[in-house]
């Protein structure tokens, strides 16, 4: 390796690119939604189903806590909408785990949120 190559490897850009909050949120939704899609055809409540539903609920709980914070700067109507969706996700998740519903409703909600985040990421 020559000196120029050594210098470039030593002093080159070594940090990952900075991502926006919306991009991070999109990636979080993509990850949990992928987990739900992976178990969408499961006929029984398997550990994989429980894990996918739990991961999704955890993401929605984090969002609910965030929008309930007085420091959250989203418009109040949007905050209320997100909190309301969290309540639906909570109830639907319970029904999934009882075998009374499937995960398709959770997937659709997440995809809708992802479309909104994708639009915002493209503009930002």
C-alpha positions in Angstrom: 0.0 0.0 0.0 1.5 3.4 -0.9 1.6 6.5 1.3 -1.4 8.1 -0.3 -3.5 5.0 0.2 -2.3 4.7 3.8 -3.2 8.4 4.5 -6.6 8.0 2.9 -7.4 4.9 5.0 -6.2 6.6 8.2 -7.8 10.0 7.6 -10.7 9.1 5.3 -14.3 9.4 6.3 -14.8 6.8 9.0 -18.2 7.8 10.4 -21.5 6.6 9.1 -23.6 9.3 7.4 -25.8 11.3 9.7 -29.4 10.1 9.5 -32.5 12.2 10.3 -34.9 11.3 13.1 -37.5 10.4 10.5 -35.1 8.1 8.7 -34.4 6.3 12.0 -38.1 6.0 12.7 -38.7 4.6 9.2 -35.9 2.0 9.8 -37.5 1.0 13.2 -40.9 0.6 11.5 -39.3 -1.3 8.6 -37.6 -3.7 11.0 -40.7 -4.6 13.2 -42.9 -4.7 10.1 -40.6 -7.2 8.5 -40.8 -9.3 11.6 -44.6 -9.2 11.4 -44.6 -10.1 7.7 -42.4 -13.1 8.4 -45.1 -14.5 10.7 -48.1 -13.4 8.8 -49.0 -16.9 7.6 -48.4 -18.6 10.9 -51.6 -20.5 12.0 -50.6 -20.9 15.6 -49.2 -18.6 18.2 -45.5 -19.5 18.1 -42.6 -17.9 19.9 -41.8 -16.1 16.6 -45.3 -14.6 16.5 -45.1 -13.5 20.1 -41.6 -11.9 19.5 -42.8 -10.1 16.4 -45.9 -8.7 18.2 -43.9 -7.8 21.2 -41.3 -5.9 19.2 -44.1 -4.0 17.4 -45.8 -3.2 20.7 -42.5 -2.0 22.1 -42.0 0.4 19.2 -45.5 1.8 19.6 -45.1 2.2 23.3 -41.9 4.2 22.7 -43.9 6.4 20.3 -46.7 6.8 22.8 -44.4 7.9 25.5 -42.7 10.3 23.1 -45.9 12.0 21.9 -47.2 12.2 25.5 -44.1 14.2 26.5 -44.6 18.0 26.9 -41.4 18.4 25.0 -42.7 16.8 21.8 -43.0 19.4 19.1 -45.5 17.6 16.8 -48.8 19.3 16.3 -51.3 18.2 19.0 -53.7 16.6 16.5 -50.9 14.4 15.1 -49.8 13.5 18.7 -53.3 12.5 19.6 -53.6 10.4 16.4 -50.4 8.6 17.1 -51.5 8.0 20.7 -54.9 6.7 19.5 -53.1 4.3 17.0 -51.0 3.0 19.9 -54.2 2.2 21.8 -55.5 0.3 18.8 -52.2 -1.5 18.3 -52.2 -2.5 22.0 -55.8 -4.0 21.8 -55.2 -5.7 18.4 -51.9 -7.2 19.6 -53.8 -8.8 22.6 -56.3 -10.3 20.2 -53.5 -11.6 18.0 -51.9 -13.3 20.9 -55.3 -14.8 21.9 -55.6 -16.2 18.4 -58.6 -14.1 17.7 -57.0 -11.8 15.0 -54.0 -12.0 12.7 -51.1 -9.6 12.3 -52.3 -8.1 8.9 -54.0 -5.1 10.6 -50.7 -4.3 12.4 -48.8 -4.6 9.2 -51.1 -2.2 7.4 -50.9 0.4 10.1 -47.1 0.2 10.1 -47.0 0.5 6.3 -49.2 3.6 6.4 -46.9 5.2 9.0 -43.9 4.2 6.9 -45.4 5.8 3.8 -45.8 9.1 5.8 -42.3 8.9 7.1 -41.0 8.1 3.6 -42.7 11.2 2.2 -41.1 13.3 5.0 -37.7 11.7 4.6 -37.8 12.5 0.8 -38.6 16.1 1.5 -36.1 16.6 4.3 
